[in-house]
Amino acid sequence: MSLLRSGSHRKAPFLMLLVGLALIGAQAYMEAGPDAAQFAVKGSLQKLLIQIPAGIVALLVASKLIDCDFGPLGVVALKLAGIMVLAEGVGCWFPPTLVFFSFMAELAVMVVGFFWMFELGKWETYLVVLLNIGAIIGARYLVDQYMNPSHPYWIGNDRPRGARRR
């Protein structure tokens, strides 16, 4: 239980991130082999591109509601990354038929992670977790709606060619 020592708040987010990635990679490796493990770990890191900004927005809102300072932005982002990846790593070990239990395991890790890493009270932790889940759902909705790969946002060479002026 070295994560629970008083001086471990600096290295705990890194350890949580590494343990979460190891859990995700191990589960994918057991299911489908090394290529699947590499794909799962990359996918988890790509999810962080949505989860960290959403979590920062949730913590900014929470800081206004509960009058709390969560610390420098880089430290907050690292703590969020550790909590989110560890929660996903724990949740992936449940079979796909037990989605409820997978979600509950992720929620439990998030509650404990936010409570311990940010040193919040019980109701403050619940508020931050609820705001974080709402921000992640909102961010995923925006990405699904406005960054759909079927929409040609960045295609530049396939423009219809009109008559050229001389």
Secondary structure, DSSP 4 states (H G I P E B T S, - for coil): -GGGSGGGGTTHHHHHHHHHHHHHHHHHHHHH-HHHHHHHHHHHHHHHHHHHHHHHHHHHHHHHHHT-----HHHHHHHHHHHHHHHHHHHTTS-TT-HHHHHHHHHHHHHHHHHHHTT--HHHHHHHHHHHHHHHHHHHHHHHHHS-TTS-SS--TTPPP-PPP-
